[in-house]
Structure formats: C-alpha cells, structure tokens
C-alpha cells in the first residue's frame, strides 16, 4: 500500500514538473518573439503565393516555437502544400528520388508511397531501390506492398539463377551470378535462400569429380557457399592425395597448389623451399662447370 502511494506521488511530481517546464517555455516567448514568428510565417505564405516554393519551404522550416495562435497548424499546412508542389515539379522532370523526398518530408504520405512504387516499376532490377522500398513500406506497416516487393525480389532471383545456369555451362564458374541470386533471395526469406545453397552444392558435386586444381578450388568455394562441411572435408582429402601424387612425380608447382587446397600449406611451403634449394644447388654447379670450361678454353688458346 505504501509503495503504491509512493509511486502515485512520483507520477504527480513528474506531471507537475512537466507542466512547469511547458509553462516556462511559453513564458520564454515575448510579444516581440510572437510578432517575429508571425512575420516569418507570413513571409513563407507570401512566397508560396508568389510561386517561390523553395523559398517558402525554407522559411516555413525555420520557424521556431514562438508563433501566433494557430501558427503551428498554419506552418504544417504550408509545408505540406509547398512540399506537394515541389514534389510534383521534380516528378514532372523525372527526378523521382527528389520527388519522393519532398513528398515524404512534407507529410504527403500517399504521394510518397505512389512515387516509391513508381521508382521500383521504372527500375525493377535495382536491388538497392527495392531494398529501400521494402524498408519504407515495412516502417509504415504496409504488409501488402511488402509482400508485392518480396515477390519482385523472388522473380529477380529466378532470373539470376537462370543466368547462373548459362554461366556454369559455359565456363564451369558462376559465383557472381549465384551471389546476385543470393542477394535477391535475402529479401524473400530463409526458405527461399536455400535455393542458392542447393545450387552451390550441386555445382560443387560436379566439379569435385575433376582432378584439375582450378576445378577443385572452385568446388571448395561452392561447398563453402552451400555450407556443406562434410563434402568440403572430403575434397581436402582428395586434394592431399593429389598433392602427394604430384610430389612423387617431381611436379612441385602442382603439388604445392594441392597441398594449399588441402589445408597443408606448411607442407607445400617446405616442398617449395626444398625444390628452390635443389635448383640453386644445380644452378651453382652448372655455373661452376661453365666457368671451369671457359678457363680451360682460355688456357688452350693461350689467353
């Protein structure tokens, strides 16, 4: 009971403090301040009537707290009317981003929504634009628009997956196309994004059958995209076996590459260092023999 009474007193004190602050704020506006605010508001409205919309908007935006009675409502109405005019001017010129900003910032919500979709329809493949539109309508709790935009994202993802199909058939590599599909599917949801992982795993399965380093390297990248850890481990085991086979054949560069792919870079570096040392030793011996041969020839010629 005591706690309840105490809490009630706290709320009462807080309310009195807030009321006091408002009263102080009102008391800060002198008649001269109110007169200056009224003049500034009239200047904004005069500029609007004269068709000087940017000047009107700027003047209305700079109004302070000291306004005549009904001044706040007049300011808000002025900003909305002028913002509509400015937005329409930009829209007529095809500058949709600027039009959207004017509409949104001046409180012309319906016009802002309309132009945002107009932007999307003009550039439906612009991922940043679609992303901004989704954020805009999510903030406004417009679920219907969000659903519509997610469907567009899914359609764009399917187009990228079709491009990926062609790219992989042509060059056995399609990371750029697959990455773009993944970016679009991010807007659709986790279940849709699984399409990319499945496609990446499929590509890895195709390439891992090869013994060519570049193909196996790409297979590893695909398995990483697919989060197929067990298949990635099996690929590394295969790379290690191929590294050892190339080492036995004296194919140092190939062996080093496969050791690196297998996650055994230290072995590859050691092998390369050993090969470099042998090469240097052979080169020193060749140079020494060449110099000896040259000296013998000079002696024979009496030089």
N, C-alpha and C positions, 0 to 999 in steps of 0.2 A: 504494500500500500504506500509506504513511504517512498519507495523507488518510483512508483507511478506519479506521485505528487511532484517529486523532484524533476522527473522528465518533463512534466507539464510546465513547470516553472521555466525550464531551459528553453522550451519552444516559445513561451510567451516573451522571454527576454530577447530571444533571437528575432522574433517578429517585431518587437519594439525597436530593436537596433536597425533592422532593415527599413522600417518606416522612417526612422530618424535620418538614415542616410539619404532616402528619397527626398525628404523634406529639405535637407541640406543642399542636395543637388538642385532642387527647384529654387532655393534661395540664392544660389550662385548666379542665376540668370537675372540680370538687372534689366530695367526697362530699355536701356540702351542696347543690351545684348539681344533682347527680343526684337527690337527695331532693326538691328543689323541682320538678324536671321530672316526677318520678313523681307528685307530688301534683297538679300541673296536668293531667296525663294522666288521673288518676283522676277529677278534677273533670269533665272532658269526658265521660268514660264514665258518671259518675253522672247528669249532666244528660241524656244520651241515654236512660238507663233511666227517668228521670222524665218523658220526653216533651218535655223542653225542648230541642228540636232546634237552634234558632238559637244558644242559649247554648252548647250542646255543640260546635257547629261553630266558633263564635268561640273557645272555649277551646282546641280542638284545633289551630286555625290559628295560635295564638300560641305554641305550643310551640317552644322553642329547640333548640340542638344537644345539650344535656345531658339525656339520657334514660336510664332504666334499660335493661338488656339486653332487646332485642326491642321497645323503645319505639317505634322508627321504624315498624315493621310495624303495631303497635297503633294508632299515630296515623293512618297511611294508611287502615287498615281502618275506623277510626271516622269519618274524613272521608267515606269512600265510603258507609258505611251511613247516616249522618246526611244527607248530600247527597241520597241517594236519597229519603229521607223528605220532605225539604223540597221537592224537585222534584215529588214526587207530590202534595203539598199544593197547590202552585201550579198544577199541571196540572189538578187537580180543579176549581179556581176559574176555569179558562180562561185563566190568565195564562201563556201558552206561552213567551213570551220569557224570563220569570223562571225557569220550569221548565227551559228549555234551559240557562240559565247555571248553575243548581245542578247539573244532571246533568254538564255538561261540566267544571266546575271541581272536582268531587268524583271525577272519574275514572269516572263511569258512562257510558262511551262509547256503548254500544248504545242506551241510553235517550236520550242527547243526539241521536244520529242519527235515532231514531224521531220525536222531538218536532220536530226541524228540518223533517222532511218533513211532519209534521202541520201545522206553521205554513204551509208552502208550499201544502198542499192546502186550507187554510182561506182563504188569500188568494192565489190563483194569479196575480192581476193586479198584485200588489205587486212592482214591479221591484226595489226595494231589498232586499226579503226574498229574492227569487230570487237576486239577486246575492250576498247573504251566504251563502245555501245552497250556491251553486256554489263559493265560496271555501272554505267549511267542508269540503266533500267532496273538493275538489282537494287540500287540505292533507293529507287522510287517504288520498290516492291511491285513492279510490273512483271508478274510472272509470265504472262502471255508473250510479251516481247522477248523476254529472256529465252523462253523455250524456242521461239522462232529463230533467234540468233544462234542458239546451240545447234539447231537443225542445219543452218547455213554452214556452221563450222564443220559438222559431220560430212556435209556434201563436199566441202573443200578438202577434207581429209581423204575422202574416197578418190578425189582427183589426183592427189599427191601419191596415193598408193598405186594408182594406175600408172603414173609417171615412174614410180619405183620399179614396177614390173618391167617396163620397157628398158629402163636404165640397167637393171641387173642382167637382162637378157643380152644387152649389147656389150657390157664391159665387166660383168661379174662384180659390180660395185655400185651401191645405191644409198650410201649413207646420207647424202644431202637430201635426197627425196624422202627417205624414211624419217629423217629428222624434222622435215617440214610437216609430214603427216602427224608426227607425234605432237608437234606444237599446236596443230589444229585440234587434235583429239583431247588436248588438255582442257579445252573449253567444254567438251562433251561429257567427260566423266571417266572414272577409273575403269569401268567395264568396257568402254569403247577403246581406251588406251591399250587394252590387252591385245587389240588387233596388231599394233606395232610390235609388241613383244613376240607374238606368234610368228609374224612375218620375218622378224630378225632371226629367230631360232631356225626357221625354215631355210633362210639363206646360209646360216652357219652350217646346217646339216649338209647342204650341197657342197660347200667349199671345203669342209673338213675331209672329204674323200680324196682331195688332191694332196700331192707331195710337194707342191710348189710353195716356196716360202711366202710370196705375196698373197696367195690364196688362203693359206693357213693364218696369216696375220689378219686378214680381213675376217676370216671365220671367227677368230678370237674377239674381234670388235663386235661382230653380230651377236655372239653369245653373251658378251657383256651387256649389250642393249637389251637382250632378252632375259637377262638375269638368270641365265642357265649355267649355274656354277658347276654342276657335275660334268656337263659337256665341255666346259672350259678347262676343267682339270684333265679330262681325257685327251683334249687337244694338246695340252702341255706335255703329257706323257708321250704322245706321238712325236712332238717336236724334239723331245730329248732323244728319242730313238733315232730320228733322222740326223740329229746333230752328231751323234756317235758314229753313224754310218759315214757321214761326210768326213769326219775326222780321220777315220781309218783310211779313207781314200786320199788323204792329204789335201782335201778341199777346205782350206782354212776359212775363207770368207763365208761359205755356205754354212759350215759348222758353227761359226761364231754367231751368225744370224739365228740359227735354230736354237742354240743354247740360250740366247737372249729371249726368244719367244717362249722357251720352256721355263723361264724364270731362273735360269742358271747363268746369269751374266758373268759371274765371277769366273766360271769355268771357261767361258768364251774369251774373256779378257786374258786369262792365263795362257790359253792356247794361242791367242794372237801375239802375246808378248814372246812366247817361245818361238813362234814362227818368225817374228821380226828378228829375234836374236840369231836364229839359224841363217836367215837371209843375210844379215850383216856379216856373220862369220864367213859365209860363202863369198860375199862381195869382197871382203878384205883379202881372202885367199886368192880370188881372181885378180885383184889389183896387184897383189904381191907377185903373182906369176907373170902378169903383164909387164911389171917393172923389171923383173929378172930377165925376161925375154928381150926387152928393149936394151938393157945393159949388155947382154950377150951379143946382140946385133951390133952395138956400137963398138965393142971390142973387136969383133970380127972385121969391121970396116976400118978399124984403126982410128976411130974418132975419140 
